[in-house]
């Protein structure tokens, strides 16, 4: 875990133990694929939205992901099975 992500977790979510910190990062942010600054911003935003409640944060993240997928499907940008041609990446 990058130091920036760890510092942001401790700053915005000071009461989380290591296991809950990992759950938050994996379930409610772009970690491990996002940049440290972006993840820190997500941690701050999610702390504000959820009141630092891990369960609420995970539920909010799920709702936001579901909404993003629905929007992508509605506008045609969501990949379909026709997009997956064998042998192509």
Secondary structure by P-SEA (a helix, b strand, c coil): ccaaaaaaaaaccccccaaaaaaaaacccccccccaaaaaaaaaaaaaaccccaaaaaaaaaaaaaaaaaaaaaacccccccccccccc
